[in-house]
Amino acid sequence: MIAEAPPYVTLTASLPALGPLLSAKAPPINQPSLEHRLKALTPEDHREVTALRDVLSWTRLAMTESDPAFLARARRVEAGLRSEVLRAVLRDRLEIRTVVAALRRRHAGEDAPPAGEAWGYGRFVEIIRANWGAPDFGVGRSFPWVSAAREKLEAGDRTGFERVVLEAAWAAGTRRLAAHHFDLEAVVRYALHWSLVDRWARYDDDAATTRFGELLDGALTDLSQRMAER
């Protein structure tokens, strides 16, 4: 008996095209419908896709989760992925998030994280820490968008900052996954890009102002707590 292949072809063919990141007023498929279609995956594939989405989604992050706890969870997810391509996707996105975290921390007036502090993920953590005073943290060649993000942040342009970051995440996923069409990687590309389209479509300038203030308030609170502990 020939084993039935995973239903990637049927699943990917059923998903409507997302279009450009910044053009849609709403994703072409709503979240309940997307979640229902993803249930066509095998249980093992579904677990991997769900874990990957959870660790990469800005909206799913628990505000009470500490940096060390989040980083430990991310490493567990990476270790559990069978596909090296998907492991690379996870690393790319978390390295982007690390640069964004550094920009926000520095903008809030924080010094470089102390050596040994668990605060970022990937290859550039120590480079960023060692080049904290450089406008691009010494990683501008690897992340050409960092200067534009810094300028938006310093200008208080919340929408512009969000746009730069989302475009960077979109480009990273496209670079890694563009060659995949009817496999698990293609499903992941769709799910992750759907999340970016949904985030941008939901973006509201007033809400952005609130979120921006909360991020800075949180960073300043963390800084005050660390200063008090020294």
VEXLO-902108 format. One record per residue (C-alpha): y, z, x; residue number from 1; residue in three letters. Coordinates in steps of 0.1 Angstrom, whole numbers, plus 5000, padded with zeros to 4 digits. Example, Ala and Ser with C-alpha at 12.3 -4.5 7.8 and 13.67 -1.06 7.14 Angstrom:
REM VEXLO-902108
[atom [4955; 5078; 5123]; 1; 'ALA']
[atom [4989; 5071; 5137]; 2; 'SER']
REM end
This chain:
REM VEXLO-902108
[atom [5000; 5000; 5000]; 1; 'MET']
[atom [5034; 4991; 5013]; 2; 'ILE']
[atom [5059; 5020; 5013]; 3; 'ALA']
[atom [5089; 5015; 4992]; 4; 'GLU']
[atom [5120; 5011; 5014]; 5; 'ALA']
[atom [5150; 5034; 5009]; 6; 'PRO']
[atom [5172; 5020; 4981]; 7; 'PRO']
[atom [5202; 5012; 5004]; 8; 'TYR']
[atom [5206; 4976; 4993]; 9; 'VAL']
[atom [5207; 4985; 4956]; 10; 'THR']
[atom [5229; 5015; 4962]; 11; 'LEU']
[atom [5255; 4997; 4984]; 12; 'THR']
[atom [5256; 4967; 4961]; 13; 'ALA']
[atom [5264; 4990; 4932]; 14; 'SER']
[atom [5295; 5005; 4948]; 15; 'LEU']
[atom [5328; 4988; 4940]; 16; 'PRO']
[atom [5350; 4977; 4969]; 17; 'ALA']
[atom [5375; 5003; 4980]; 18; 'LEU']
[atom [5402; 4979; 4992]; 19; 'GLY']
[atom [5429; 4990; 5017]; 20; 'PRO']
[atom [5433; 5027; 5022]; 21; 'LEU']
[atom [5470; 5030; 5011]; 22; 'LEU']
[atom [5471; 5005; 4982]; 23; 'SER']
[atom [5450; 5021; 4955]; 24; 'ALA']
[atom [5464; 5044; 4928]; 25; 'LYS']
[atom [5429; 5058; 4924]; 26; 'ALA']
[atom [5395; 5050; 4939]; 27; 'PRO']
[atom [5376; 5023; 4920]; 28; 'PRO']
[atom [5348; 5047; 4912]; 29; 'ILE']
[atom [5354; 5084; 4902]; 30; 'ASN']
[atom [5337; 5113; 4919]; 31; 'GLN']
[atom [5311; 5121; 4893]; 32; 'PRO']
[atom [5299; 5085; 4893]; 33; 'SER']
[atom [5298; 5083; 4930]; 34; 'LEU']
[atom [5278; 5116; 4932]; 35; 'GLU']
[atom [5254; 5103; 4906]; 36; 'HIS']
[atom [5248; 5071; 4926]; 37; 'ARG']
[atom [5243; 5089; 4958]; 38; 'LEU']
[atom [5213; 5107; 4941]; 39; 'LYS']
[atom [5194; 5074; 4946]; 40; 'ALA']
[atom [5191; 5084; 4982]; 41; 'LEU']
[atom [5159; 5101; 4994]; 42; 'THR']
[atom [5162; 5139; 4994]; 43; 'PRO']
[atom [5164; 5140; 5032]; 44; 'GLU']
[atom [5191; 5113; 5034]; 45; 'ASP']
[atom [5211; 5130; 5006]; 46; 'HIS']
[atom [5210; 5163; 5025]; 47; 'ARG']
[atom [5224; 5146; 5056]; 48; 'GLU']
[atom [5251; 5127; 5038]; 49; 'VAL']
[atom [5261; 5159; 5019]; 50; 'THR']
[atom [5263; 5180; 5050]; 51; 'ALA']
[atom [5283; 5153; 5069]; 52; 'LEU']
[atom [5307; 5149; 5040]; 53; 'ARG']
[atom [5312; 5187; 5037]; 54; 'ASP']
[atom [5320; 5192; 5073]; 55; 'VAL']
[atom [5344; 5163; 5075]; 56; 'LEU']
[atom [5362; 5167; 5042]; 57; 'SER']
[atom [5396; 5183; 5044]; 58; 'TRP']
[atom [5395; 5192; 5007]; 59; 'THR']
[atom [5361; 5209; 5011]; 60; 'ARG']
[atom [5371; 5232; 5039]; 61; 'LEU']
[atom [5370; 5269; 5030]; 62; 'ALA']
[atom [5403; 5284; 5039]; 63; 'MET']
[atom [5386; 5316; 5047]; 64; 'THR']
[atom [5362; 5301; 5073]; 65; 'GLU']
[atom [5371; 5310; 5108]; 66; 'SER']
[atom [5374; 5284; 5136]; 67; 'ASP']
[atom [5343; 5297; 5154]; 68; 'PRO']
[atom [5323; 5296; 5121]; 69; 'ALA']
[atom [5334; 5261; 5113]; 70; 'PHE']
[atom [5327; 5248; 5148]; 71; 'LEU']
[atom [5292; 5264; 5147]; 72; 'ALA']
[atom [5285; 5248; 5113]; 73; 'ARG']
[atom [5297; 5214; 5126]; 74; 'ALA']
[atom [5274; 5217; 5156]; 75; 'ARG']
[atom [5245; 5224; 5133]; 76; 'ARG']
[atom [5252; 5194; 5112]; 77; 'VAL']
[atom [5255; 5172; 5142]; 78; 'GLU']
[atom [5222; 5184; 5156]; 79; 'ALA']
[atom [5205; 5177; 5122]; 80; 'GLY']
[atom [5216; 5141; 5120]; 81; 'LEU']
[atom [5189; 5116; 5128]; 82; 'ARG']
[atom [5213; 5087; 5135]; 83; 'SER']
[atom [5232; 5087; 5168]; 84; 'GLU']
[atom [5258; 5065; 5150]; 85; 'VAL']
[atom [5264; 5092; 5124]; 86; 'LEU']
[atom [5266; 5118; 5151]; 87; 'ARG']
[atom [5293; 5097; 5168]; 88; 'ALA']
[atom [5311; 5094; 5135]; 89; 'VAL']
[atom [5311; 5131; 5131]; 90; 'LEU']
[atom [5324; 5137; 5167]; 91; 'ARG']
[atom [5351; 5111; 5162]; 92; 'ASP']
[atom [5365; 5126; 5131]; 93; 'ARG']
[atom [5363; 5162; 5144]; 94; 'LEU']
[atom [5381; 5151; 5176]; 95; 'GLU']
[atom [5409; 5137; 5154]; 96; 'ILE']
[atom [5410; 5170; 5135]; 97; 'ARG']
[atom [5412; 5188; 5169]; 98; 'THR']
[atom [5443; 5168; 5178]; 99; 'VAL']
[atom [5459; 5174; 5144]; 100; 'VAL']
[atom [5452; 5211; 5148]; 101; 'ALA']
[atom [5468; 5211; 5182]; 102; 'ALA']
[atom [5499; 5193; 5169]; 103; 'LEU']
[atom [5503; 5218; 5140]; 104; 'ARG']
[atom [5497; 5248; 5163]; 105; 'ARG']
[atom [5523; 5237; 5188]; 106; 'ARG']
[atom [5548; 5228; 5161]; 107; 'HIS']
[atom [5544; 5263; 5148]; 108; 'ALA']
[atom [5554; 5276; 5182]; 109; 'GLY']
[atom [5520; 5286; 5195]; 110; 'GLU']
[atom [5511; 5286; 5231]; 111; 'ASP']
[atom [5480; 5267; 5243]; 112; 'ALA']
[atom [5448; 5284; 5232]; 113; 'PRO']
[atom [5435; 5308; 5257]; 114; 'PRO']
[atom [5406; 5296; 5279]; 115; 'ALA']
[atom [5373; 5302; 5261]; 116; 'GLY']
[atom [5388; 5303; 5226]; 117; 'GLU']
[atom [5368; 5284; 5200]; 118; 'ALA']
[atom [5394; 5263; 5184]; 119; 'TRP']
[atom [5385; 5226; 5187]; 120; 'GLY']
[atom [5356; 5201; 5189]; 121; 'TYR']
[atom [5346; 5175; 5213]; 122; 'GLY']
[atom [5355; 5159; 5246]; 123; 'ARG']
[atom [5392; 5166; 5246]; 124; 'PHE']
[atom [5395; 5203; 5240]; 125; 'VAL']
[atom [5402; 5213; 5276]; 126; 'GLU']
[atom [5424; 5183; 5283]; 127; 'ILE']
[atom [5446; 5192; 5253]; 128; 'ILE']
[atom [5447; 5228; 5264]; 129; 'ARG']
[atom [5456; 5219; 5300]; 130; 'ALA']
[atom [5483; 5195; 5288]; 131; 'ASN']
[atom [5498; 5215; 5260]; 132; 'TRP']
[atom [5533; 5208; 5270]; 133; 'GLY']
[atom [5528; 5170; 5272]; 134; 'ALA']
[atom [5541; 5151; 5241]; 135; 'PRO']
[atom [5507; 5135; 5236]; 136; 'ASP']
[atom [5486; 5163; 5251]; 137; 'PHE']
[atom [5474; 5139; 5277]; 138; 'GLY']
[atom [5452; 5121; 5252]; 139; 'VAL']
[atom [5475; 5093; 5240]; 140; 'GLY']
[atom [5454; 5065; 5254]; 141; 'ARG']
[atom [5424; 5077; 5235]; 142; 'SER']
[atom [5444; 5086; 5204]; 143; 'PHE']
[atom [5473; 5060; 5203]; 144; 'PRO']
[atom [5485; 5074; 5169]; 145; 'TRP']
[atom [5493; 5109; 5183]; 146; 'VAL']
[atom [5529; 5101; 5192]; 147; 'SER']
[atom [5536; 5088; 5157]; 148; 'ALA']
[atom [5520; 5118; 5142]; 149; 'ALA']
[atom [5541; 5142; 5164]; 150; 'ARG']
[atom [5573; 5124; 5154]; 151; 'GLU']
[atom [5565; 5126; 5117]; 152; 'LYS']
[atom [5557; 5163; 5121]; 153; 'LEU']
[atom [5588; 5171; 5140]; 154; 'GLU']
[atom [5609; 5152; 5115]; 155; 'ALA']
[atom [5594; 5171; 5086]; 156; 'GLY']
[atom [5580; 5139; 5072]; 157; 'ASP']
[atom [5549; 5153; 5054]; 158; 'ARG']
[atom [5539; 5121; 5037]; 159; 'THR']
[atom [5543; 5101; 5069]; 160; 'GLY']
[atom [5523; 5126; 5089]; 161; 'PHE']
[atom [5495; 5125; 5063]; 162; 'GLU']
[atom [5495; 5087; 5063]; 163; 'ARG']
[atom [5492; 5085; 5101]; 164; 'VAL']
[atom [5462; 5110; 5101]; 165; 'VAL']
[atom [5444; 5093; 5073]; 166; 'LEU']
[atom [5448; 5059; 5088]; 167; 'GLU']
[atom [5434; 5073; 5121]; 168; 'ALA']
[atom [5404; 5086; 5103]; 169; 'ALA']
[atom [5399; 5053; 5084]; 170; 'TRP']
[atom [5401; 5033; 5117]; 171; 'ALA']
[atom [5376; 5056; 5134]; 172; 'ALA']
[atom [5350; 5051; 5106]; 173; 'GLY']
[atom [5356; 5014; 5106]; 174; 'THR']
[atom [5351; 5011; 5143]; 175; 'ARG']
[atom [5318; 5029; 5143]; 176; 'ARG']
[atom [5304; 5016; 5111]; 177; 'LEU']
[atom [5318; 4981; 5104]; 178; 'ALA']
[atom [5285; 4964; 5115]; 179; 'ALA']
[atom [5264; 4984; 5090]; 180; 'HIS']
[atom [5260; 4969; 5055]; 181; 'HIS']
[atom [5227; 4979; 5038]; 182; 'PHE']
[atom [5216; 5011; 5055]; 183; 'ASP']
[atom [5223; 5048; 5055]; 184; 'LEU']
[atom [5253; 5043; 5078]; 185; 'GLU']
[atom [5268; 5019; 5053]; 186; 'ALA']
[atom [5265; 5045; 5025]; 187; 'VAL']
[atom [5281; 5071; 5047]; 188; 'VAL']
[atom [5310; 5047; 5056]; 189; 'ARG']
[atom [5316; 5042; 5019]; 190; 'TYR']
[atom [5314; 5079; 5010]; 191; 'ALA']
[atom [5338; 5089; 5038]; 192; 'LEU']
[atom [5363; 5061; 5032]; 193; 'HIS']
[atom [5361; 5070; 4994]; 194; 'TRP']
[atom [5372; 5105; 5003]; 195; 'SER']
[atom [5402; 5091; 5023]; 196; 'LEU']
[atom [5412; 5068; 4994]; 197; 'VAL']
[atom [5409; 5097; 4970]; 198; 'ASP']
[atom [5430; 5120; 4991]; 199; 'ARG']
[atom [5458; 5095; 4995]; 200; 'TRP']
[atom [5457; 5085; 4958]; 201; 'ALA']
[atom [5461; 5122; 4949]; 202; 'ARG']
[atom [5488; 5127; 4974]; 203; 'TYR']
[atom [5520; 5140; 4959]; 204; 'ASP']
[atom [5552; 5146; 4978]; 205; 'ASP']
[atom [5559; 5180; 4961]; 206; 'ASP']
[atom [5523; 5191; 4967]; 207; 'ALA']
[atom [5527; 5178; 5003]; 208; 'ALA']
[atom [5557; 5201; 5008]; 209; 'THR']
[atom [5537; 5230; 4995]; 210; 'THR']
[atom [5507; 5222; 5017]; 211; 'ARG']
[atom [5528; 5217; 5047]; 212; 'PHE']
[atom [5545; 5250; 5043]; 213; 'GLY']
[atom [5512; 5267; 5038]; 214; 'GLU']
[atom [5498; 5252; 5069]; 215; 'LEU']
[atom [5528; 5263; 5090]; 216; 'LEU']
[atom [5528; 5298; 5073]; 217; 'ASP']
[atom [5491; 5301; 5081]; 218; 'GLY']
[atom [5497; 5290; 5117]; 219; 'ALA']
[atom [5525; 5315; 5121]; 220; 'LEU']
[atom [5505; 5343; 5106]; 221; 'THR']
[atom [5476; 5335; 5130]; 222; 'ASP']
[atom [5501; 5335; 5159]; 223; 'LEU']
[atom [5516; 5369; 5149]; 224; 'SER']
[atom [5481; 5384; 5145]; 225; 'GLN']
[atom [5471; 5372; 5180]; 226; 'ARG']
[atom [5503; 5384; 5195]; 227; 'MET']
[atom [5498; 5418; 5179]; 228; 'ALA']
[atom [5463; 5420; 5193]; 229; 'GLU']
[atom [5474; 5414; 5229]; 230; 'ARG']
REM end
